[in-house]
Amino acid sequence: MKILIVDDEPINRILLLNMLSAEGYDDCIEAENGTQAIEKFKSEAPDLILLDVVMPDMSGFDVVPQLRKHASEQYLPILFITALEDKASLVKCLEVGGNDFATKPFDKHILVAKIRAHLKIRALSLRIEQQNKALLLFNQRVAREHAIVEHIFSNAIVNDPQVLSYFDYYIKPAESFNGDVFLCEKNPNGGVYFAVGDFTGHGLASAVGALPVTRAFQEMSQQGVTVSEIARELNTILLKFLPHDMFMAAVIGEIDSTGSHITLWQGGMPAVLTAGKMASGLRQRPSRHMALGILDDEEFDTACDTVHLSHGEQLIIVSDGLIEVFDSNNDMLMEDGISDIIKDKLSNSETITAQSLYEKALQFNVSNSFDDDVSAIIFSSKPIQLLPTVKSQFGLPSSHEVALTAELLKQPDILQRVLQIAGQCEGVQSIRSVLYTVLSELFNNALEHGVLKLDSEMKSTTEGFHSYYELREASLKELSDASITIRIESLPNEQKIQVSVLDSGDGFSLDSLENVTNDESFGRGLAMVHALCEQVRFEEGGRKVIVTLSTNPR
Amino acid sequence: MPITSQYRQDGEVLVIKVGEKFDFSKVEEFRNAYSDLTDKTNEIAVDLSITEYMDSSALGMLLNMQKSLKAGNYTYSIENARPQVSKILEISRFDKKFQLR
C-alpha cells in the first residue's frame, strides 16, 4: 500500500516516514505543498494520504476537494495531521472530505492504528472493485453467448409459415430461452406433422435439447414416416444427447390431408383435449407413455392413438406450465380446470383460442405470472391444402445394387435393410409406402418361388397358409448357394424409380401366370405390383423382374 | 413393435393393432391376435394407424383370418389406414370384405 505524506516541514515528514517504515509501510512518497501533493497524487496514485492543514501555498482544506476530484470511486482515506486543536477546525477536517484526523503531537500508536484501519477499508474497496469488474466482464460474455445461441435457435427452429397457419398457438417462455418446443412440418404424402415438446426445467439448459429434436423431426417429416417412427427416433436421440435427469414430454401427431384423422403419440404431457361445438362433447385424452429420453429402445412403446375430428372440431394441446398454477385457495388448475374453462366458453358460444386459454389460466393464477414455459396449441379441423415443396430443379439420380447371398437371405431383418436403402433415394418420399410394398412383394416372390421353389397353392387352405410359412422358414434354413440381386434406380428428374430383382432360381413360364380370384389367400401379389407400377416386365426366363414406379403423387 | 389386441365396446369389438410393418414376418403373431375370442365378440377391427406398409402376405393373413373364423359370423373392419396403405387395400378390392374406416 502506498502512502503520500504531505507537509511543508521536512522534520515532520521525516518523523512520519520513520514511523511508517518501522511499521512496515516502506512505499511512502512525499510532497512539500498542496500543488505538489496534487501532482504526486495524479502520477503515483497512493492508497492513503497524510495531510497537513497549514501550508504556504494552499491549505490542506483546499487540497482535499482537488484530490477527490481526481480520485477513482474506491475508498481513498485522507487523514489530516494538524496542530490546530479547536473544534471548528477539526470538524472542518471532516467536512471538506477528510476521513480522519490526528492532532500534533500525535500519539504514534493511535495514528498507526488509524492508518491500518483505513487501509483495511481501502483494500476491501479495491477488492470489491475488482470483483465488480470481473462480474461485469462475465455478464458481458454471457450476454454475448446468449445472443449467439439465440441466433442459432431463431434460425434452427423455424416453422414453415404456410404449415403454421393451420395452427392457433400461444407460447410464452419463462426465460429468454424456451424449454417448450412447437414444431410443424408438411407431410410429403399430404397433411402435416406436428410435435409439442416440454423439456425438464426451463431456460437455456432445457432449451438446448430442442436443436437435435428439431433437426430430426424436420428430416423425418420430409421422409413421410409414421408418428411411431418419429417418436422412436426422437427418443433415441434424446437418450443419447440429454443428461439422465433431463427428458422431454411430448405430443407428436400426424394430421391427414382431410384434417379429420389424427394419429397421436403422447408421452408425459397433460391430456390432449378434443372439443366440438357443445360443452358436453369435450374429451380428455390422457398420455399413455413416459416422456421421451427415458426408456431404452427395447422398452420404448410406439403405440399411438387415433382421433377423429369433424370439420371445425378442435384438438387442444397445452404444456404443464399452463395448468400447474395455483389459485388463492392453493388449488391447482390441472386438466379438469382447463376443461372447465373450455366448457364454460363453449356454453357461452365463445371461440376457443390459444391466447384466451392463456389469459384464463393467468386470471386463475394467484401469483399472476408463470414460473414455467407455457404453450397452448390448437388445431381446428379443416382440410389441409399445402403445395408440395419445390425441390431443387435437378434431383440427384442414384442407383443401389445389393447382391444377397444365401447367408444374407437368412438374416431376419434383410428386407428391412434393403427397404432402408431404398427409402434414402431422392424423390421416393412421396411414394415410400408403395415402394416398400412393391419391393417387399418382388423380394418375397424371388425368395419364395424363385429360390425356395415354394408353391403358392399351399396357401389356399387355412392350415396350408401357415404350413406354407413354416416350410418357408425350414427351407430357408437349409438354403445354400443361392442369390437375389436387387437394383434400385432413382431418377428424380423423370419422377421415376426403377426396381429390378434377379434371382438364382429356374425362372417360370409366363403362361403360368393365371388369374386368381380375390377370395384366394395367395396370388394377389403380382396383380398388386401391376396396379402399383407403371410398367412390369420379366426377363431371363422369369428370373428377373423389372418394374417402373412413378413418384408423381396424383 | 409387436401386434397388440384389446377389446372395445364392452368386449364386443376386438381391435388388433398391427405394428409399423405388416408383412410375412407377422404371420404367427397375427394369428395369435385372434386365437382367443370371447363369446361376446361380434366384430374384429384391424387398426393400421401406425402401419407404414403392407404386402400381399399381409392381405393373405387378413383373408386367412376371415376363413378360419368363418363359423363365427363376425363383422370385419380395417381402421385408420394411412393413405398409401389404403391405396393397397383399394387396389386389392378389400373394401368388399372389410369395412374400411
Interface residues (C-beta under 8 A of the other chain):
Chain A: N189 G190 V225 T226 V227 S228 E229 D256 S257 H261 T263 T302 A303 C304 T306 P412 L415 Q416 I431 R432 S433 V434 Y436 T437 S440 E441 N444 K459 T462 F465 H466 Y469 R472 N518 D519 E520 S521 F522 R524 G525 A527 M528 A531 L532
Chain B: M1 T4 K17 E20 K21 D23 F24 S25 V27 E28 R31 D47 S49 I50 T51 E52 Y53 M54 D55 S56 S57 L59 G60 M61 L63 N64 K67 S68 E79 N80 R82 P83 Q84 V85 K87 I88 I91 S92 R93 K96 K97
